[in-house]
Amino acid sequence: MPILEPLFAAEAMQRRCDELARQIDETYGNETVVLIGVLKGSYQFLSDLSRRLHCGVEIDFVQLSSYGAEKSSSGVVQIRKDHDINIEGRHVLVVEDIVDTGLTLAHLCELLQTRRPASLRVVAMLSKPAARTHEALLDFVGFEIGNEFVVGYGLDHAESYRNLPYIAVLKD
Ligand code: 5GP
């Protein structure tokens, strides 16, 4: 049976969203920002973060190939769902759930840059700096964690646990 070891309580996630929203508001001021959430893992984070923002906000999503039921990346990134909003000349903030090797984010940012946004920034709920093999520039980070497999607050293992309001380490 898998064991869930709590890492960040629901309240800690909410408090961190408050702080990140303040930083993001300071960055964009009176500008409008297009939030591009990376499905499915960022859904809780994007929802909590976006409700705290006072700058203008538009919301869109992309979906990239995921780990499926595995706990490690296949190394291949594919776009399953593209964003709908035209981002040319717009301020774009990618909302990521977790940055591990950085492969997914590096690929996504490269693609988005070809669409000529006025600016492109990234907010990641979690980052695993020790796992990085690809350069991934993060403008805002919720929490840095070690090389552990985590679930909850949007993050899954084989589609389970996304609904948890807290983050836990999944142990076999
Ligand atoms: P990367 O391309 O940075 O190696 O992987 C990013 C993606 O891998 C994330 O968007 C997420 O879907 C998945 N991922 C990486 N680490 C974890 C983890 O600890 N837990 C879960 N649930 N997914 C992870």
Backbone and ligand atoms as CSV (ligand in chain L), in Angstrom:
chain,resi,resn,atom,element,x,y,z
A,1,MET,N,N,0.844,-1.213,0.000
A,1,MET,CA,C,0.000,0.000,0.000
A,1,MET,C,C,0.879,1.263,0.000
A,2,PRO,N,N,0.608,2.238,-0.879
A,2,PRO,CA,C,1.382,3.485,-0.851
A,2,PRO,C,C,1.111,4.273,0.434
A,3,ILE,N,N,2.129,4.956,0.901
A,3,ILE,CA,C,1.985,5.765,2.124
A,3,ILE,C,C,2.136,7.236,1.750
A,4,LEU,N,N,1.248,8.077,2.276
A,4,LEU,CA,C,1.326,9.526,2.037
A,4,LEU,C,C,1.948,10.196,3.257
A,5,GLU,N,N,3.072,10.843,3.034
A,5,GLU,CA,C,3.747,11.554,4.121
A,5,GLU,C,C,3.557,13.049,3.903
A,6,PRO,N,N,2.719,13.733,4.687
A,6,PRO,CA,C,2.435,15.146,4.443
A,6,PRO,C,C,3.711,16.002,4.387
A,7,LEU,N,N,3.773,16.906,3.402
A,7,LEU,CA,C,4.949,17.762,3.225
A,7,LEU,C,C,4.582,19.232,3.416
A,8,PHE,N,N,3.554,19.695,2.703
A,8,PHE,CA,C,3.064,21.076,2.869
A,8,PHE,C,C,1.565,21.028,3.138
A,9,ALA,N,N,1.168,21.548,4.289
A,9,ALA,CA,C,-0.247,21.550,4.665
A,9,ALA,C,C,-1.040,22.480,3.753
A,10,ALA,N,N,-2.351,22.288,3.721
A,10,ALA,CA,C,-3.233,23.131,2.908
A,10,ALA,C,C,-3.024,24.605,3.239
A,11,GLU,N,N,-2.879,24.906,4.542
A,11,GLU,CA,C,-2.718,26.307,4.969
A,11,GLU,C,C,-1.404,26.883,4.441
A,12,ALA,N,N,-0.363,26.055,4.398
A,12,ALA,CA,C,0.943,26.518,3.900
A,12,ALA,C,C,0.840,26.862,2.419
A,13,MET,N,N,0.082,26.069,1.666
A,13,MET,CA,C,-0.083,26.340,0.239
A,13,MET,C,C,-0.830,27.662,0.037
A,14,GLN,N,N,-1.859,27.879,0.856
A,14,GLN,CA,C,-2.647,29.109,0.739
A,14,GLN,C,C,-1.802,30.331,1.082
A,15,ARG,N,N,-1.008,30.212,2.150
A,15,ARG,CA,C,-0.153,31.338,2.555
A,15,ARG,C,C,0.860,31.662,1.458
A,16,ARG,N,N,1.424,30.615,0.857
A,16,ARG,CA,C,2.428,30.836,-0.192
A,16,ARG,C,C,1.768,31.469,-1.425
A,17,CYS,N,N,0.523,31.094,-1.703
A,17,CYS,CA,C,-0.202,31.714,-2.823
A,17,CYS,C,C,-0.399,33.212,-2.564
A,18,ASP,N,N,-0.688,33.571,-1.314
A,18,ASP,CA,C,-0.831,34.995,-0.953
A,18,ASP,C,C,0.456,35.741,-1.309
A,19,GLU,N,N,1.601,35.158,-0.881
A,19,GLU,CA,C,2.894,35.833,-1.092
A,19,GLU,C,C,3.242,35.909,-2.578
A,20,LEU,N,N,3.018,34.813,-3.288
A,20,LEU,CA,C,3.335,34.815,-4.724
A,20,LEU,C,C,2.459,35.811,-5.468
A,21,ALA,N,N,1.189,35.892,-5.100
A,21,ALA,CA,C,0.273,36.822,-5.770
A,21,ALA,C,C,0.742,38.261,-5.565
A,22,ARG,N,N,1.244,38.549,-4.361
A,22,ARG,CA,C,1.760,39.903,-4.098
A,22,ARG,C,C,2.942,40.213,-5.013
A,23,GLN,N,N,3.867,39.255,-5.129
A,23,GLN,CA,C,5.047,39.446,-6.001
A,23,GLN,C,C,4.618,39.627,-7.457
A,24,ILE,N,N,3.663,38.827,-7.887
A,24,ILE,CA,C,3.218,38.875,-9.289
A,24,ILE,C,C,2.510,40.210,-9.562
A,25,ASP,N,N,1.686,40.642,-8.624
A,25,ASP,CA,C,1.011,41.944,-8.762
A,25,ASP,C,C,2.031,43.073,-8.884
A,26,GLU,N,N,3.084,42.999,-8.061
A,26,GLU,CA,C,4.138,44.024,-8.110
A,26,GLU,C,C,4.818,44.032,-9.477
A,27,THR,N,N,5.000,42.852,-10.044
A,27,THR,CA,C,5.685,42.740,-11.334
A,27,THR,C,C,4.846,43.323,-12.468
A,28,TYR,N,N,3.552,43.054,-12.460
A,28,TYR,CA,C,2.726,43.457,-13.608
A,28,TYR,C,C,2.004,44.793,-13.410
A,29,GLY,N,N,1.871,45.243,-12.167
A,29,GLY,CA,C,1.222,46.537,-11.927
A,29,GLY,C,C,-0.147,46.608,-12.569
A,30,ASN,N,N,-0.327,47.587,-13.472
A,30,ASN,CA,C,-1.633,47.763,-14.115
A,30,ASN,C,C,-1.771,46.994,-15.423
A,31,GLU,N,N,-0.741,46.220,-15.769
A,31,GLU,CA,C,-0.790,45.451,-17.027
A,31,GLU,C,C,-1.764,44.272,-16.887
A,32,THR,N,N,-2.189,43.749,-18.019
A,32,THR,CA,C,-2.973,42.511,-18.011
A,32,THR,C,C,-2.051,41.363,-18.389
A,33,VAL,N,N,-2.174,40.259,-17.646
A,33,VAL,CA,C,-1.310,39.105,-17.879
A,33,VAL,C,C,-2.159,37.913,-18.324
A,34,VAL,N,N,-1.621,37.161,-19.297
A,34,VAL,CA,C,-2.280,35.928,-19.728
A,34,VAL,C,C,-1.653,34.780,-18.942
A,35,LEU,N,N,-2.438,34.175,-18.045
A,35,LEU,CA,C,-1.953,33.021,-17.299
A,35,LEU,C,C,-2.143,31.787,-18.168
A,36,ILE,N,N,-1.073,31.039,-18.393
A,36,ILE,CA,C,-1.202,29.783,-19.144
A,36,ILE,C,C,-0.898,28.639,-18.189
A,37,GLY,N,N,-1.951,27.978,-17.740
A,37,GLY,CA,C,-1.810,26.857,-16.813
A,37,GLY,C,C,-1.438,25.595,-17.566
A,38,VAL,N,N,-0.537,24.835,-16.979
A,38,VAL,CA,C,-0.128,23.571,-17.597
A,38,VAL,C,C,-0.971,22.455,-16.959
A,39,LEU,N,N,-1.879,21.903,-17.776
A,39,LEU,CA,C,-2.795,20.853,-17.299
A,39,LEU,C,C,-2.065,19.537,-17.106
A,40,LYS,N,N,-2.553,18.653,-16.211
A,40,LYS,CA,C,-3.659,18.958,-15.348
A,40,LYS,C,C,-3.169,19.454,-13.984
A,41,GLY,N,N,-1.895,19.240,-13.718
A,41,GLY,CA,C,-1.361,19.411,-12.364
A,41,GLY,C,C,-1.472,20.798,-11.769
A,42,SER,N,N,-1.611,21.841,-12.622
A,42,SER,CA,C,-1.593,23.202,-12.076
A,42,SER,C,C,-2.991,23.713,-11.724
A,43,TYR,N,N,-4.029,22.852,-11.839
A,43,TYR,CA,C,-5.390,23.392,-11.743
A,43,TYR,C,C,-5.708,24.008,-10.379
A,44,GLN,N,N,-5.252,23.385,-9.292
A,44,GLN,CA,C,-5.555,23.962,-7.962
A,44,GLN,C,C,-4.729,25.233,-7.743
A,45,PHE,N,N,-3.470,25.167,-8.122
A,45,PHE,CA,C,-2.555,26.299,-7.945
A,45,PHE,C,C,-3.039,27.497,-8.752
A,46,LEU,N,N,-3.402,27.274,-10.009
A,46,LEU,CA,C,-3.855,28.378,-10.864
A,46,LEU,C,C,-5.139,28.991,-10.297
A,47,SER,N,N,-6.019,28.141,-9.813
A,47,SER,CA,C,-7.277,28.632,-9.252
A,47,SER,C,C,-7.012,29.505,-8.018
A,48,ASP,N,N,-6.203,29.004,-7.090
A,48,ASP,CA,C,-5.923,29.767,-5.858
A,48,ASP,C,C,-5.132,31.043,-6.143
A,49,LEU,N,N,-4.151,30.921,-7.031
A,49,LEU,CA,C,-3.300,32.078,-7.339
A,49,LEU,C,C,-4.097,33.161,-8.068
A,50,SER,N,N,-4.849,32.770,-9.074
A,50,SER,CA,C,-5.535,33.753,-9.928
A,50,SER,C,C,-6.570,34.547,-9.133
A,51,ARG,N,N,-7.196,33.905,-8.141
A,51,ARG,CA,C,-8.208,34.616,-7.353
A,51,ARG,C,C,-7.603,35.677,-6.450
A,52,ARG,N,N,-6.279,35.612,-6.265
A,52,ARG,CA,C,-5.607,36.581,-5.399
A,52,ARG,C,C,-4.972,37.729,-6.177
A,53,LEU,N,N,-5.005,37.678,-7.493
A,53,LEU,CA,C,-4.328,38.704,-8.300
A,53,LEU,C,C,-5.215,39.918,-8.508
A,54,HIS,N,N,-4.590,41.097,-8.476
A,54,HIS,CA,C,-5.332,42.339,-8.707
A,54,HIS,C,C,-5.007,42.939,-10.059
A,55,CYS,N,N,-3.933,42.434,-10.711
A,55,CYS,CA,C,-3.637,42.910,-12.071
A,55,CYS,C,C,-4.695,42.301,-12.996
A,56,GLY,N,N,-4.784,42.784,-14.240
A,56,GLY,CA,C,-5.724,42.197,-15.190
A,56,GLY,C,C,-5.306,40.760,-15.489
A,57,VAL,N,N,-6.265,39.857,-15.594
A,57,VAL,CA,C,-5.938,38.438,-15.787
A,57,VAL,C,C,-6.797,37.830,-16.895
A,58,GLU,N,N,-6.148,37.114,-17.807
A,58,GLU,CA,C,-6.863,36.240,-18.747
A,58,GLU,C,C,-6.303,34.840,-18.518
A,59,ILE,N,N,-7.130,33.838,-18.714
A,59,ILE,CA,C,-6.700,32.472,-18.360
A,59,ILE,C,C,-6.825,31.519,-19.544
A,60,ASP,N,N,-5.775,30.753,-19.755
A,60,ASP,CA,C,-5.793,29.729,-20.810
A,60,ASP,C,C,-4.996,28.524,-20.296
A,61,PHE,N,N,-5.027,27.451,-21.067
A,61,PHE,CA,C,-4.347,26.223,-20.640
A,61,PHE,C,C,-3.615,25.577,-21.798
A,62,VAL,N,N,-2.552,24.864,-21.476
A,62,VAL,CA,C,-1.938,23.931,-22.428
A,62,VAL,C,C,-1.864,22.584,-21.710
A,63,GLN,N,N,-1.826,21.537,-22.507
A,63,GLN,CA,C,-1.576,20.215,-21.923
A,63,GLN,C,C,-0.446,19.560,-22.701
A,64,LEU,N,N,0.522,19.086,-21.971
A,64,LEU,CA,C,1.690,18.449,-22.591
A,64,LEU,C,C,1.666,16.973,-22.221
A,65,SER,N,N,2.475,16.194,-22.918
A,65,SER,CA,C,2.542,14.769,-22.573
A,65,SER,C,C,3.065,14.653,-21.148
A,66,SER,N,N,2.508,13.710,-20.394
A,66,SER,CA,C,2.887,13.598,-18.983
A,66,SER,C,C,3.618,12.294,-18.745
A,67,TYR,N,N,3.864,12.043,-17.476
A,67,TYR,CA,C,4.550,10.802,-17.103
A,67,TYR,C,C,3.618,9.593,-17.205
A,68,GLY,N,N,2.315,9.804,-17.452
A,68,GLY,CA,C,1.362,8.694,-17.436
A,68,GLY,C,C,1.330,8.073,-16.059
A,69,ALA,N,N,1.424,6.774,-15.983
A,69,ALA,CA,C,1.386,6.097,-14.687
A,69,ALA,C,C,2.791,5.882,-14.138
A,70,GLU,N,N,3.784,6.431,-14.845
A,70,GLU,CA,C,5.169,6.233,-14.402
A,70,GLU,C,C,5.582,7.340,-13.437
A,71,LYS,N,N,6.671,7.101,-12.727
A,71,LYS,CA,C,7.173,8.127,-11.812
A,71,LYS,C,C,8.425,8.796,-12.373
A,72,SER,N,N,8.762,8.520,-13.634
A,72,SER,CA,C,9.896,9.216,-14.251
A,72,SER,C,C,9.537,9.571,-15.685
A,73,SER,N,N,10.214,10.607,-16.203
A,73,SER,CA,C,9.863,11.137,-17.512
A,73,SER,C,C,10.315,10.228,-18.638
A,74,SER,N,N,9.517,10.221,-19.737
A,74,SER,CA,C,9.904,9.441,-20.916
A,74,SER,C,C,10.958,10.201,-21.717
A,75,GLY,N,N,11.125,11.519,-21.424
A,75,GLY,CA,C,12.100,12.327,-22.147
A,75,GLY,C,C,11.540,12.903,-23.439
A,76,VAL,N,N,10.286,12.617,-23.742
A,76,VAL,CA,C,9.653,13.124,-24.963
A,76,VAL,C,C,8.515,14.050,-24.558
A,77,VAL,N,N,8.503,15.273,-25.116
A,77,VAL,CA,C,7.445,16.229,-24.778
A,77,VAL,C,C,6.571,16.466,-26.001
A,78,GLN,N,N,5.278,16.280,-25.843
A,78,GLN,CA,C,4.346,16.524,-26.945
A,78,GLN,C,C,3.232,17.442,-26.456
A,79,ILE,N,N,2.722,18.287,-27.390
A,79,ILE,CA,C,1.595,19.165,-27.046
A,79,ILE,C,C,0.306,18.385,-27.309
A,80,ARG,N,N,-0.514,18.261,-26.275
A,80,ARG,CA,C,-1.814,17.593,-26.457
A,80,ARG,C,C,-2.916,18.606,-26.667
A,81,LYS,N,N,-2.787,19.740,-25.958
A,81,LYS,CA,C,-3.773,20.820,-26.116
A,81,LYS,C,C,-3.005,22.124,-26.125
A,82,ASP,N,N,-3.230,22.928,-27.175
A,82,ASP,CA,C,-2.556,24.217,-27.290
A,82,ASP,C,C,-3.434,25.300,-26.650
A,83,HIS,N,N,-2.838,26.465,-26.358
A,83,HIS,CA,C,-3.644,27.572,-25.824
A,83,HIS,C,C,-4.477,28.183,-26.952
A,84,ASP,N,N,-5.577,28.866,-26.574
A,84,ASP,CA,C,-6.478,29.478,-27.562
A,84,ASP,C,C,-6.197,30.960,-27.749
A,85,ILE,N,N,-5.778,31.651,-26.678
A,85,ILE,CA,C,-5.563,33.104,-26.739
A,85,ILE,C,C,-4.314,33.394,-27.570
A,86,ASN,N,N,-4.411,34.380,-28.459
A,86,ASN,CA,C,-3.242,34.815,-29.243
A,86,ASN,C,C,-2.321,35.598,-28.303
A,87,ILE,N,N,-1.107,35.110,-28.106
A,87,ILE,CA,C,-0.211,35.730,-27.109
A,87,ILE,C,C,0.774,36.723,-27.720
A,88,GLU,N,N,0.683,36.966,-29.012
A,88,GLU,CA,C,1.606,37.920,-29.643
A,88,GLU,C,C,1.432,39.301,-28.994
A,89,GLY,N,N,2.542,39.856,-28.491
A,89,GLY,CA,C,2.503,41.190,-27.872
A,89,GLY,C,C,1.887,41.200,-26.481
A,90,ARG,N,N,1.586,40.032,-25.924
A,90,ARG,CA,C,0.944,39.960,-24.605
A,90,ARG,C,C,1.954,39.561,-23.525
A,91,HIS,N,N,1.640,39.935,-22.273
A,91,HIS,CA,C,2.457,39.481,-21.149
A,91,HIS,C,C,1.944,38.105,-20.726
A,92,VAL,N,N,2.830,37.117,-20.787
A,92,VAL,CA,C,2.428,35.736,-20.511
A,92,VAL,C,C,3.113,35.225,-19.242
A,93,LEU,N,N,2.324,34.608,-18.377
A,93,LEU,CA,C,2.875,33.963,-17.179
A,93,LEU,C,C,2.469,32.491,-17.212
A,94,VAL,N,N,3.455,31.617,-17.404
A,94,VAL,CA,C,3.196,30.175,-17.396
A,94,VAL,C,C,3.032,29.738,-15.939
A,95,VAL,N,N,1.957,28.998,-15.665
A,95,VAL,CA,C,1.696,28.511,-14.311
A,95,VAL,C,C,1.927,27.001,-14.300
A,96,GLU,N,N,3.057,26.605,-13.727
A,96,GLU,CA,C,3.477,25.189,-13.725
A,96,GLU,C,C,3.228,24.559,-12.363
A,97,ASP,N,N,2.941,23.281,-12.371
A,97,ASP,CA,C,2.782,22.574,-11.103
A,97,ASP,C,C,4.143,22.296,-10.462
A,98,ILE,N,N,4.992,21.557,-11.192
A,98,ILE,CA,C,6.280,21.166,-10.604
A,98,ILE,C,C,7.325,21.083,-11.707
A,99,VAL,N,N,8.506,21.611,-11.427
A,99,VAL,CA,C,9.602,21.547,-12.403
A,99,VAL,C,C,10.630,20.570,-11.857
A,100,ASP,N,N,10.834,19.492,-12.619
A,100,ASP,CA,C,11.703,18.394,-12.198
A,100,ASP,C,C,13.009,18.485,-12.995
A,101,THR,N,N,13.113,17.795,-14.124
A,101,THR,CA,C,14.322,17.916,-14.950
A,101,THR,C,C,14.367,19.268,-15.661
A,102,GLY,N,N,13.194,19.876,-15.871
A,102,GLY,CA,C,13.111,21.145,-16.603
A,102,GLY,C,C,12.825,20.938,-18.079
A,103,LEU,N,N,12.801,19.686,-18.521
A,103,LEU,CA,C,12.581,19.383,-19.935
A,103,LEU,C,C,11.239,19.936,-20.449
A,104,THR,N,N,10.175,19.675,-19.702
A,104,THR,CA,C,8.835,20.099,-20.125
A,104,THR,C,C,8.779,21.623,-20.262
A,105,LEU,N,N,9.278,22.304,-19.226
A,105,LEU,CA,C,9.206,23.768,-19.213
A,105,LEU,C,C,10.093,24.376,-20.304
A,106,ALA,N,N,11.291,23.830,-20.484
A,106,ALA,CA,C,12.207,24.358,-21.499
A,106,ALA,C,C,11.547,24.248,-22.879
A,107,HIS,N,N,10.911,23.122,-23.126
A,107,HIS,CA,C,10.250,22.886,-24.406
A,107,HIS,C,C,9.078,23.857,-24.585
A,108,LEU,N,N,8.284,24.006,-23.530
A,108,LEU,CA,C,7.110,24.885,-23.604
A,108,LEU,C,C,7.530,26.334,-23.827
A,109,CYS,N,N,8.524,26.800,-23.082
A,109,CYS,CA,C,8.959,28.196,-23.216
A,109,CYS,C,C,9.532,28.460,-24.606
A,110,GLU,N,N,10.267,27.498,-25.132
A,110,GLU,CA,C,10.819,27.647,-26.481
A,110,GLU,C,C,9.680,27.826,-27.495
A,111,LEU,N,N,8.650,27.014,-27.330
A,111,LEU,CA,C,7.495,27.107,-28.237
A,111,LEU,C,C,6.784,28.451,-28.084
A,112,LEU,N,N,6.531,28.867,-26.832
A,112,LEU,CA,C,5.791,30.112,-26.592
A,112,LEU,C,C,6.580,31.321,-27.102
A,113,GLN,N,N,7.907,31.280,-26.974
A,113,GLN,CA,C,8.733,32.405,-27.458
A,113,GLN,C,C,8.568,32.602,-28.960
A,114,THR,N,N,8.351,31.529,-29.705
A,114,THR,CA,C,8.191,31.669,-31.162
A,114,THR,C,C,6.908,32.432,-31.493
A,115,ARG,N,N,6.015,32.562,-30.508
A,115,ARG,CA,C,4.740,33.259,-30.740
A,115,ARG,C,C,4.813,34.718,-30.315
A,116,ARG,N,N,6.010,35.193,-30.047
A,116,ARG,CA,C,6.326,36.599,-29.814
A,116,ARG,C,C,5.501,37.309,-28.722
A,117,PRO,N,N,5.491,36.749,-27.513
A,117,PRO,CA,C,4.826,37.482,-26.414
A,117,PRO,C,C,5.641,38.730,-26.059
A,118,ALA,N,N,4.989,39.739,-25.455
A,118,ALA,CA,C,5.723,40.935,-25.008
A,118,ALA,C,C,6.689,40.536,-23.899
A,119,SER,N,N,6.262,39.619,-23.043
A,119,SER,CA,C,7.148,39.076,-21.998
A,119,SER,C,C,6.688,37.666,-21.678
A,120,LEU,N,N,7.623,36.866,-21.191
A,120,LEU,CA,C,7.299,35.484,-20.832
A,120,LEU,C,C,7.958,35.179,-19.489
A,121,ARG,N,N,7.130,34.892,-18.497
A,121,ARG,CA,C,7.650,34.540,-17.176
A,121,ARG,C,C,7.026,33.225,-16.735
A,122,VAL,N,N,7.603,32.653,-15.680
A,122,VAL,CA,C,7.118,31.356,-15.195
A,122,VAL,C,C,6.942,31.403,-13.684
A,123,VAL,N,N,5.784,30.906,-13.218
A,123,VAL,CA,C,5.623,30.660,-11.787
A,123,VAL,C,C,5.431,29.158,-11.618
A,124,ALA,N,N,6.250,28.564,-10.742
A,124,ALA,CA,C,6.131,27.133,-10.465
A,124,ALA,C,C,5.758,26.946,-9.002
A,125,MET,N,N,4.773,26.100,-8.773
A,125,MET,CA,C,4.342,25.816,-7.403
A,125,MET,C,C,5.468,25.102,-6.648
A,126,LEU,N,N,6.117,24.135,-7.301
A,126,LEU,CA,C,7.215,23.389,-6.686
A,126,LEU,C,C,8.367,23.269,-7.668
A,127,SER,N,N,9.583,23.215,-7.134
A,127,SER,CA,C,10.767,23.022,-7.970
A,127,SER,C,C,11.686,22.010,-7.299
A,128,LYS,N,N,12.266,21.126,-8.119
A,128,LYS,CA,C,13.250,20.152,-7.613
A,128,LYS,C,C,14.595,20.520,-8.232
A,129,PRO,N,N,15.327,21.479,-7.653
A,129,PRO,CA,C,16.559,21.977,-8.288
A,129,PRO,C,C,17.603,20.881,-8.514
A,130,ALA,N,N,17.664,19.893,-7.624
A,130,ALA,CA,C,18.703,18.846,-7.742
A,130,ALA,C,C,18.453,17.922,-8.934
A,131,ALA,N,N,17.233,17.938,-9.475
A,131,ALA,CA,C,16.892,17.032,-10.580
A,131,ALA,C,C,17.095,17.675,-11.949
A,132,ARG,N,N,17.478,18.959,-11.956
A,132,ARG,CA,C,17.507,19.732,-13.208
A,132,ARG,C,C,18.565,19.224,-14.191
A,133,THR,N,N,18.145,18.915,-15.412
A,133,THR,CA,C,19.095,18.578,-16.480
A,133,THR,C,C,18.963,19.579,-17.633
A,134,HIS,N,N,17.843,20.321,-17.651
A,134,HIS,CA,C,17.606,21.328,-18.686
A,134,HIS,C,C,17.453,22.680,-18.018
A,135,GLU,N,N,17.976,23.718,-18.666
A,135,GLU,CA,C,17.866,25.058,-18.082
A,135,GLU,C,C,16.399,25.487,-18.064
A,136,ALA,N,N,15.931,25.865,-16.894
A,136,ALA,CA,C,14.545,26.325,-16.768
A,136,ALA,C,C,14.565,27.559,-15.885
A,137,LEU,N,N,14.235,28.713,-16.466
A,137,LEU,CA,C,14.285,29.957,-15.711
A,137,LEU,C,C,12.952,30.180,-15.015
A,138,LEU,N,N,12.990,30.138,-13.684
A,138,LEU,CA,C,11.764,30.315,-12.907
A,138,LEU,C,C,11.763,31.714,-12.296
A,139,ASP,N,N,10.708,32.472,-12.561
A,139,ASP,CA,C,10.627,33.838,-12.029
A,139,ASP,C,C,10.052,33.846,-10.623
A,140,PHE,N,N,9.134,32.921,-10.355
A,140,PHE,CA,C,8.497,32.820,-9.037
A,140,PHE,C,C,8.387,31.333,-8.689
A,141,VAL,N,N,8.748,30.987,-7.452
A,141,VAL,CA,C,8.693,29.576,-7.030
A,141,VAL,C,C,7.970,29.473,-5.688
A,142,GLY,N,N,7.033,28.533,-5.595
A,142,GLY,CA,C,6.323,28.300,-4.331
A,142,GLY,C,C,7.272,27.724,-3.292
A,143,PHE,N,N,7.700,26.481,-3.522
A,143,PHE,CA,C,8.629,25.814,-2.611
A,143,PHE,C,C,9.629,24.987,-3.405
A,144,GLU,N,N,10.865,24.921,-2.894
A,144,GLU,CA,C,11.848,23.996,-3.460
A,144,GLU,C,C,11.804,22.716,-2.629
A,145,ILE,N,N,11.876,21.566,-3.322
A,145,ILE,CA,C,11.849,20.285,-2.608
A,145,ILE,C,C,12.993,19.405,-3.110
A,146,GLY,N,N,13.227,18.298,-2.415
A,146,GLY,CA,C,14.262,17.347,-2.814
A,146,GLY,C,C,13.754,16.417,-3.906
A,147,ASN,N,N,14.548,15.417,-4.221
A,147,ASN,CA,C,14.184,14.469,-5.281
A,147,ASN,C,C,13.195,13.427,-4.777
A,148,GLU,N,N,11.988,13.893,-4.425
A,148,GLU,CA,C,10.966,12.975,-3.929
A,148,GLU,C,C,9.775,13.067,-4.862
A,149,PHE,N,N,8.981,12.021,-4.924
A,149,PHE,CA,C,7.782,12.045,-5.757
A,149,PHE,C,C,6.617,12.504,-4.893
A,150,VAL,N,N,6.023,13.642,-5.280
A,150,VAL,CA,C,4.965,14.226,-4.460
A,150,VAL,C,C,3.624,14.199,-5.190
A,151,VAL,N,N,2.565,14.178,-4.392
A,151,VAL,CA,C,1.205,14.184,-4.936
A,151,VAL,C,C,0.361,15.176,-4.146
A,152,GLY,N,N,-0.820,15.469,-4.688
A,152,GLY,CA,C,-1.768,16.345,-4.007
A,152,GLY,C,C,-1.716,17.762,-4.541
A,153,TYR,N,N,-2.733,18.566,-4.202
A,153,TYR,CA,C,-2.853,19.953,-4.643
A,153,TYR,C,C,-2.674,20.012,-6.165
A,154,GLY,N,N,-3.333,19.092,-6.860
A,154,GLY,CA,C,-3.281,19.051,-8.328
A,154,GLY,C,C,-2.390,17.964,-8.886
A,155,LEU,N,N,-1.391,17.548,-8.102
A,155,LEU,CA,C,-0.423,16.551,-8.608
A,155,LEU,C,C,-0.942,15.128,-8.389
A,156,ASP,N,N,-0.722,14.288,-9.387
A,156,ASP,CA,C,-1.277,12.934,-9.329
A,156,ASP,C,C,-0.224,11.849,-9.284
A,157,HIS,N,N,-0.696,10.653,-9.007
A,157,HIS,CA,C,0.024,9.441,-9.401
A,157,HIS,C,C,-1.031,8.562,-10.043
A,158,ALA,N,N,-0.885,8.296,-11.344
A,158,ALA,CA,C,-1.875,7.528,-12.105
A,158,ALA,C,C,-3.280,8.100,-11.904
A,159,GLU,N,N,-3.372,9.447,-11.937
A,159,GLU,CA,C,-4.625,10.224,-11.855
A,159,GLU,C,C,-5.257,10.281,-10.459
A,160,SER,N,N,-4.685,9.625,-9.478
A,160,SER,CA,C,-5.215,9.722,-8.112
A,160,SER,C,C,-4.504,10.855,-7.356
A,161,TYR,N,N,-5.120,11.263,-6.276
A,161,TYR,CA,C,-4.578,12.228,-5.283
A,161,TYR,C,C,-4.635,13.701,-5.702
A,162,ARG,N,N,-5.064,14.010,-6.939
A,162,ARG,CA,C,-5.055,15.426,-7.365
A,162,ARG,C,C,-5.899,16.306,-6.456
A,163,ASN,N,N,-6.970,15.738,-5.908
A,163,ASN,CA,C,-7.945,16.516,-5.140
A,163,ASN,C,C,-7.483,16.850,-3.730
A,164,LEU,N,N,-6.382,16.264,-3.263
A,164,LEU,CA,C,-5.932,16.571,-1.899
A,164,LEU,C,C,-5.614,18.061,-1.790
A,165,PRO,N,N,-6.003,18.717,-0.689
A,165,PRO,CA,C,-5.709,20.153,-0.544
A,165,PRO,C,C,-4.292,20.418,-0.044
A,166,TYR,N,N,-3.537,19.357,0.224
A,166,TYR,CA,C,-2.163,19.482,0.725
A,166,TYR,C,C,-1.218,18.676,-0.163
A,167,ILE,N,N,0.093,18.845,0.051
A,167,ILE,CA,C,1.078,18.092,-0.728
A,167,ILE,C,C,1.737,17.044,0.176
A,168,ALA,N,N,1.868,15.846,-0.379
A,168,ALA,CA,C,2.469,14.748,0.387
A,168,ALA,C,C,3.488,14.024,-0.470
A,169,VAL,N,N,4.479,13.422,0.198
A,169,VAL,CA,C,5.435,12.549,-0.496
A,169,VAL,C,C,4.790,11.175,-0.594
A,170,LEU,N,N,4.828,10.590,-1.812
A,170,LEU,CA,C,4.244,9.260,-2.014
A,170,LEU,C,C,5.345,8.222,-1.831
A,171,LYS,N,N,5.161,7.383,-0.827
A,171,LYS,CA,C,6.143,6.318,-0.562
A,171,LYS,C,C,5.514,4.976,-0.855
A,172,ASP,N,N,6.275,4.089,-1.505
A,172,ASP,CA,C,5.711,2.751,-1.822
A,172,ASP,C,C,5.593,1.904,-0.566
L,1,5GP,P1,P,10.138,17.703,-16.055
L,1,5GP,O1,O,9.920,17.820,-17.534
L,1,5GP,O2,O,10.523,18.992,-15.395
L,1,5GP,O3,O,11.102,16.582,-15.727
L,1,5GP,O4,O,8.783,17.191,-15.440
L,1,5GP,C1,C,7.697,18.034,-15.243
L,1,5GP,C2,C,6.409,17.252,-15.101
L,1,5GP,O5,O,6.642,15.957,-14.521
L,1,5GP,C3,C,5.475,17.940,-14.153
L,1,5GP,O6,O,4.680,18.895,-14.831
L,1,5GP,C4,C,4.681,16.774,-13.577
L,1,5GP,O7,O,3.618,16.462,-14.433
L,1,5GP,C5,C,5.662,15.625,-13.564
L,1,5GP,N1,N,6.337,15.468,-12.270
L,1,5GP,C6,C,7.635,15.702,-11.975
L,1,5GP,N2,N,7.906,15.448,-10.693
L,1,5GP,C7,C,6.734,15.045,-10.144
L,1,5GP,C8,C,6.351,14.647,-8.814
L,1,5GP,O8,O,7.119,14.613,-7.836
L,1,5GP,N3,N,5.031,14.320,-8.643
L,1,5GP,C9,C,4.127,14.331,-9.651
L,1,5GP,N4,N,2.882,13.980,-9.362
L,1,5GP,N5,N,4.458,14.700,-10.914
L,1,5GP,C10,C,5.741,15.057,-11.146
